[in-house]
């Protein structure tokens, strides 16, 4: 099918009444004919893009650079700024994670490589002031923890942000737990669920 046919299927089958505000805004703009590559630029940052970017890493297995670029194209449909940067970095890390021979360290190093090191533009004053520095802090906490449950206290003290759906908070907590898990899936799931 053509892209136009796929668009029409999506427009017909989606249930926008169930969408969160930013998704509904993007949906309405796309339905009105706006270019999807720009519909997220007017949304408030929520972490929505970060939460749905894992498949982009799977699709680009072993190719973090391509995963980052694909995530960039997709992310601007829903979000802007901080959420886009976190989502693209996460997609690159997932692409590394599914590469044969990948390790917890190689995934974290890939995330650090792709995490933007430019000063963030946010409404609040964040210290550190770059995503890469926040990720370094999260990994320091995670790798120092003896298990995933020991991450909680230092992560809450150092990584929590000013509202509950902040993409940087979600991004950092995810990597802190992942680092502490040592690559053990059950531990990562328990740590993530309990943080």
Order of alpha helices (4+ residues) and beta strands (2+ residues): alpha-alpha-alpha-alpha-alpha-alpha-alpha-alpha-alpha-alpha-alpha
